[in-house]
Amino acid sequence: MSADLTVEELEKSFAPGIRPAVDRVSFHVPAGEIVVLLGPSGCGKTTTLRMVAGLERPTGGMISIGGRVVARAATGELVSAQHREVGMVFQSYAVWPHMTVQENVAYPLRHRKVSRADIRTKVAEALQLVGLEDYASRSVTALSGGQMQRVALARALVYRPQLLLLDEPLSNLDAKLRLRLRDDLRRIIKEAGVTALYVTHDQAEAVVLGDRIGVMRDGHLLQMTDPVTLYNRPADLFVANFTGASNMLDGRIGSDGRSVELAGGARLAAELPEGATPGVPAVIAIRPENLMLAPPGSEGTGLHGRIVTETFHGTQTIYRVEAMGSILEAVEMGTVPRFAPGADVTVQVPASACRVFVGKAADRTGIDAEARVEH
Ligand SMILES: Nc1ncnc2c1ncn2[C@@H]1O[C@H](COP(=O)(O)OP(=O)(O)OP(=O)(O)O)[C@@H](O)[C@H]1O
């Protein structure tokens, strides 16, 4: 039923002279896997998905679904969207308001020469999968946004597509519903056993949903790997920052080959990338949750810091700390903040939490305000 997806050197140029929206992107999704394309607005993720769907014609490269080439720019081969056997769920709910829930879900089957009895069974199965079996005869206009999106999902799955494509399906939902459906979506897709390609700019969504995540920027696919590797071994500074390692400290590779000497004079032990030569400029990227704060004079190695601001979030506190010549962000879990602004602290940074990249932060990231992670 589900099929693998291969994308090779895929390119889309909307106009000559302008950089391609999608620039030689290649990846493979084995049957049954969920791959998430993650990146800031304008990085080319939707255009990639639309080319896989057959809604956009590639200007370069090849796409195959289940071993069948559906687009190849070099030869002009192009299978139309309706002949690709893909299910789609978009940001807007796209349900028909004049129909009931079951009529909406049955719609794709009516055009597929399926018997009435079969339609009834398949619709019931799809509604059960998304948890709407009790809503079958309701009008869709009587549903919440989250329920409408479940209807759209059931309708996309009812004819057992080879591939399911989802473009920011949760972004119109309020925060609570979004979290609930996010957790359910992975279970539903896995239960359906369908291969899925999912587009989002939300890193938390990507991590919960994806077997693998591909981070895109400026039309390029920077890294595609499992969530744990992405968070712990980001391929470059942009990926590190986009996935939350928002503290970036400039320095140079230390002469001992095991540390980075920071511009502010401090030295931090870190695992260095291969080929890092002593003396060359380097950036350390550290996640706020990996910076540990302790009262001054605490045991163990640490650097002196001073709390600049403290923001209590109920279950965690975010501190801005002046340390190592920079303002760093630190997050502590717990319902009681431990430090007030102005307090002296010891900042501890485990070597294993420091990702080191050769180069300078400003040159390497080009990260704009939009791409920076907000807490
Ligand atoms: N039909 C089009 N004509 C011209 N340019 C386009 C068209 N569609 C997309 N683009 C451009 O291609 C680039 C990538 O757009 P795309 O929608 O794929 O990005 P995205 O990462 O999905 O962003 P978003 O999350 O904002 O949709 C952008 O610069 C966009 O302006």
The ligand as an SDF file (V2000), in Angstrom:
LIG
                    3D

 31 33  0  0  0  0  0  0  0  0999 V2000
    4.3420   30.7010   -7.5050 N   0  0  0  0  0  0  0  0  0  0  0  0
    5.4740   31.3290   -7.1510 C   0  0  0  0  0  0  0  0  0  0  0  0
    6.0090   32.2760   -7.9450 N   0  0  0  0  0  0  0  0  0  0  0  0
    7.1640   32.9170   -7.6290 C   0  0  0  0  0  0  0  0  0  0  0  0
    7.8580   32.6610   -6.4910 N   0  0  0  0  0  0  0  0  0  0  0  0
    7.3770   31.7230   -5.6620 C   0  0  0  0  0  0  0  0  0  0  0  0
    6.1520   31.0190   -5.9310 C   0  0  0  0  0  0  0  0  0  0  0  0
    5.9310   30.1480   -4.9210 N   0  0  0  0  0  0  0  0  0  0  0  0
    6.9600   30.3060   -4.0400 C   0  0  0  0  0  0  0  0  0  0  0  0
    7.8210   31.2550   -4.4860 N   0  0  0  0  0  0  0  0  0  0  0  0
    9.0680   31.6720   -3.8200 C   0  0  0  0  0  0  0  0  0  0  0  0
    9.8550   30.5410   -3.5700 O   0  0  0  0  0  0  0  0  0  0  0  0
   10.5130   30.6240   -2.3230 C   0  0  0  0  0  0  0  0  0  0  0  0
   10.1820   29.4050   -1.4800 C   0  0  0  0  0  0  0  0  0  0  0  0
    8.7890   29.4290   -1.1460 O   0  0  0  0  0  0  0  0  0  0  0  0
    8.0790   28.2670   -0.3400 P   0  0  0  0  0  0  0  0  0  0  0  0
    6.6320   28.6100   -0.2290 O   0  0  0  0  0  0  0  0  0  0  0  0
    8.4590   26.9750   -0.9190 O   0  0  0  0  0  0  0  0  0  0  0  0
    8.7750   28.4240    1.0620 O   0  0  0  0  0  0  0  0  0  0  0  0
    8.3600   27.8230    2.4470 P   0  0  0  0  0  0  0  0  0  0  0  0
    9.6140   27.4110    3.0930 O   0  0  0  0  0  0  0  0  0  0  0  0
    7.3130   26.8000    2.3080 O   0  0  0  0  0  0  0  0  0  0  0  0
    7.7690   29.0840    3.1970 O   0  0  0  0  0  0  0  0  0  0  0  0
    6.3400   29.2830    3.9010 P   0  0  0  0  0  0  0  0  0  0  0  0
    6.3790   28.4670    5.1470 O   0  0  0  0  0  0  0  0  0  0  0  0
    6.3100   30.7580    4.1500 O   0  0  0  0  0  0  0  0  0  0  0  0
    5.3270   28.8280    2.8840 O   0  0  0  0  0  0  0  0  0  0  0  0
   10.0770   31.9420   -1.6980 C   0  0  0  0  0  0  0  0  0  0  0  0
   11.0830   32.8960   -1.9520 O   0  0  0  0  0  0  0  0  0  0  0  0
    8.8030   32.2550   -2.4350 C   0  0  0  0  0  0  0  0  0  0  0  0
    8.5980   33.6460   -2.4950 O   0  0  0  0  0  0  0  0  0  0  0  0
  1  2  1  0
  2  3  1  0
  2  7  2  0
  3  4  2  0
  4  5  1  0
  5  6  2  0
  6  7  1  0
  6 10  1  0
  7  8  1  0
  8  9  2  0
  9 10  1  0
 10 11  1  0
 11 12  1  0
 11 30  1  0
 12 13  1  0
 13 14  1  0
 13 28  1  0
 14 15  1  0
 15 16  1  0
 16 17  2  0
 16 18  1  0
 16 19  1  0
 19 20  1  0
 20 21  2  0
 20 22  1  0
 20 23  1  0
 23 24  1  0
 24 25  2  0
 24 26  1  0
 24 27  1  0
 28 29  1  0
 28 30  1  0
 30 31  1  0
M  END
$$$$
